[in-house]
Amino acid sequence: MTDTVQLEYLIKNSKLKMQYILNELGLSRSGFWYKLKNKQPFNQFEIDVLCRLLDIDAKKMTEIFFDFKG
């Protein structure tokens, strides 16, 4: 499961427009919403893109996408 609280915080504080993030991910709003609500997992490509766009380092990436116990 993804730590969506941390991820949403980083997105809101990134100054990037949501449409730009969606375009980079190749996702629709609804597709992204499903992933953000842990109804579908983020794939490796999407994780890589989010880490690049949001300047997420390896430690934070692990916390958000792999270690969350939610």
C-alpha positions, -999 to +999 in steps of 0.1 A: +000+000+000+010+035-007+013+062+020-011+085+002-010+111+029+027+117+023+023+115-015-006+140-015+014+164+007+043+163-017+021+168-047+003+198-031+036+214-022+054+207-055+039+237-074+033+214-103-001+214-119-020+181-115-026+179-153+011+180-159+017+152-134-011+131-150+004+137-185+038+126-173+023+095-157+001+087-187-029+084-164-064+099-164-077+116-133-098+086-124-069+062-130-047+083-107-075+085-081-077+047-080-040+045-073-040+073-048-068+056-029-049+023-029-075+006-051-047-002-076-009-002-070+014+023-087+037+004-111+075+009-113+073+034-142+047+056-123+069+054-091+099+065-111+081+094-127+066+106-093+101+104-077+116+124-105+088+150-106+085+154-068+123+150-060+117+120-039+149+103-028+154+065-024+147+065+014+115+085+010+104+064-020+107+033+002+087+049+030+059+060+006+056+031-018+070+000+000+071+003+038+037+019+045+018-003+070-014+019+068 
